[in-house]
Amino acid sequence: MSRDSTTASVLYFDGRTPIAREAVLTADGVRARIRGVEVDRGYATADLRVSPRIGLAPRFIALPDGGQLQCADAALPDVLPQDEWSEGIVAWLEGHRWVGATSVVMFVLAVSLSYLYALPAVAERIAQETSREIAQRLGRNVLDSLDGAGYFGATELPKSDQERLRAGFAELHAGLEVSPLATLEFRSAPSLGANAAALPGGVVVVTDDLVQMSHTDEEILAVLAHELAHAELRHPTISLLEHSGLAIIASAVAGDASVVVVAGPLATALLESSYSRATESQADEFGFDLLRRTGRSTHAFANIMQRLMEDEESGGSGLFDSHPDMKGRMRRARDGATDSPASADVMVLRDGEDLPAAIRSDLERQSGLQLAEDVVLAVSPSEAGAPGGHVLTVRRILSLPATADAGGPHILDYADVADVRKGGLLAEEGSVEVVTRDGETLRLPVPARLGWPERVHEEILRRSGGISVRDLVRKAQKHAAAGETERAAGILQSAVARLNGGEEADPARASTAADRIVALWLEAPVDADVVPLVRGNPVYPMAARLHAAEGWVHLRYTVDAAGRTNTMEVLDAEDPQGAFEGAAIEAVERFRYLPRIVDGVAVPREDVEIVLSFDIAG
Amino acid sequence: MDPPAEGLADTRGTDQEQAEGATRELDLRFVGDGREYFRIWVVNAFLSLVTLGTYSAWAKVRRKRYLYSHTILDGTPFQYLARPIPILKGRLIAVAVATTYYLSTYLQPGTLPYVIAFAIPFLPLLLRQSLAFNARNSAYRALTLRFEASYGRAACVALLGGPGLVFALGALTGAVPELYLAGIAGLSFVTFPWWQKALRRFVVEHSSFGGQPGEMRARAREFLWIYVRAGFVMLGGGLVLLAAVVPVVLALEAATGQDHQATIVPLVLGYGGTLLMIAYVRARTANLVWNATRLGPLRFHSTIRARKLMGIYLTNAVGILCSLGLLVPWAEVRTQRYRMECLRAFLDGSEHVFRGTPADNVSAVGSEVGDVFDLDVSL
């Protein structure tokens, strides 16, 4: 051998039996020689092939005649021709620390970037290339399978509701790319609760529960606008592609699917939710645009979100597992509204929730008040020409005109509320009437759909302190009908007191209050005898007082059908100065009664008697 | 597939030292190191990622080479000889199949049975070719393993039970009333243990090394027992996991104020329980099959403890999730090491009975491109 030959001890395998024989390999640039106990062979160095380096494992040298050498020494084999040059490069890379470190960093970066950007970008690209017709076929198939699997049942929504919503839906998607294919499907889905979803290809499904939960068509249409946004932006298709892509990337990275099969689904499920936040924002914005474009308010969107949130908290299933940031979305909906509550639909806010700044300044401008308190409800029908917005704050009711000629804003403290009731419920229209202590009536038209007037009524009732005057009157009527006149009178006293704000009865106010109560009494007459309502004390005549005179007057009078007294007659009296009679009559003239009701009709009641006594002490 | 169990060898010293008929234990060990493997793995994973998975075939070769060459029997490591191209071919086919299946499911559900019916005859072929490929590229001391099976036998195993049967049933959807299909699918579920045995037997008994064929004598009843117990493991394991996770979930809820129960609980029960069940089945099946396998004078004894393997799988899964996948190489090495630790090889007789033909020689393995039908669709 020449001087620059290398030597290594090896194990020799003859290629026919798996028997190892120790030997020594000597090789230089030209020849290689293997010598051992039973071995003596020579080869041209160029004919030897060494296996790629892998870690620190022993390497194998393939001999041209089928034999093999196992060589522990890592250096020697590098002298010989490599078996697989591509692997040689990779092995070189693997061998260097900095490559490994860089790879780790690049790996993490690559995974994060592809997840955050590449995957969505690719999915979007592919989705764009997919025709909407194909996507629709996909969507229909999904719907059919959901129908077949029993998640969806036939809708129970009345046809008229469906027609109305379809018309609104058509208005919303007019002019969009997805418009020719957009279809609205109603389904009953008790297991899914209130929900709406966009399937690929413009198929939008909405559940009966969601429609029931909404209070106006506007709210459903707001949700549909959002779903149409998803459909137009191809989100369902993209999402489908992303999820599949994720699985593929995971397998490619791990290289060995058996490892991923275990961890993969778990990871995908956990990662799934975060995908939706960005797409939801996008859909929100697009949906708001659709609403504004068709002259609808985005407040409705916030309202229905509020309702869904409340429903979710009370245990309803929701759209919520992948719908984070509800408060933020609602705020954006309200901030993005180009209208104030004056032309908005019902805005539902919770105590303590901030009114969007634009709306607050609007309200303050219109009412001339500094709104330091929280808004509870902002209510308004959306028909043009109807009186404008009504806002219930924590302490006040604000009735704000939509137009200048509708009269100035009314501002009413709850303390001034004497009575509140729901007005007529004709078809879509409803109202709440608030009666002030001064006897004025404030009418707030409220969308009647599914009980909104009820809600406003309750809210005002609650904030103005409980039982309304009407309720008191009805109670009194019950007692009166049962003959318990005194009890009825007592209740009516508190009714009057309520109307007077609990203060000393001011005759003028008392009269107004009495009118109101009589009106209530006659509103729903119950057969009963007269019930005293207001019986003020007579004024002690000055003359009698000076003389410290005392006495009494026995009067008989009639209570007419309006509850007022007339045809008074003095039956008897003890009246030294003759002043008491006059004073007594004056007093009785101001008496107010609830008239007698016979067969539902108010009739005069004759022969009512009373003895008024005048005592110095009393 | 695990590194081959075949191969036996004589250690240092001459063959004359071995008396005929004596039993000798052969040293079997796995010497892979997590850190070393990680370096290899991460570079390959990164390359796979940037080539959108094309490099993954090369990565697989590297991975298998590492695992094989760090598994040492009687002082000589095993060898994995495969070229990447056939593996790439296999993967491309898998991708094409998956895509076709996917598209037909979503777009034209009606055609699905036809697509499946078309694919069915290829299943046994895929099975056989993959097994043959893996065998031919697994070598020990210059001799490769061999796998030979007829199409008919492969079809019996691939289609008459297990997933293959369910797949075949898919082709009949619409043509045959669903009740029958459900019945047969249910039957295949119940007869899964028998099918497992048939599959293992198929693999072992059609393999050979140095002219010596494999034998597997496990009874179906033993497989059944494993699966019955596995069901309980899944339930019990899931509940145990739940008990461990619930306090964490409650703490999480208290901290963030959100209700996670609905998502986390079924996740833990479902996936956790399944994972434990898989580990249990693998442990027990490995023991059963190894203990019943013979390759000429070579036999094995496996003592994998199911509980330990379940623990390993569980901690691996958690580690992988928490590390975004970076702990995969450690997990693999750990699993492999434990399995090898529990496996012992015995030589009942002489290694001289192994005699290879020229076709068995490592040099006979195909060139870079491989034969047209050379492909590997195994995981």
Interface residues (C-beta under 8 A of the other chain):
Chain A: L11 F13 D14 G15 R16 T17 P18 I19 A20 E22 V37 S51 P52 I54 G55 L56 A57 P58 F60 A62 P64 G66 G67 Q68 Q70 E84 S86 E87 V90 L93 E94 G95 R97 V99 G100 S103 V104 M106 F107 V108 A110 V111 S114 I134 R137 L138 N141 V142 S244 I248 I249 A250 A252 V253 A254 G255 D256 A257 S258 V259 V262 A263 P265 L266 A267 A269 L270 D321
Chain B: G7 L8 A9 D10 T11 R12 T14 D15 G32 D33 E36 Y37 F38 R39 I40 W41 V42 V43 N44 A45 F46 L47 S48 L49 V50 L52 G53 S56 W58 A59 K60 V61 R62 R63 R65 Y66 S69 H70 D74 G75 T76 P77 Q79 R83 Y102 Y106 L107 Q108 P109 Y140 R141 A142 L143 G210 A262 T263 L267 Y271 L275 I278 Y313 A317 I320 L321 L324 G325 L326 V328 A331 E332 E351 H352 F354 R355 G356 P358 N361 V362 S363 L379
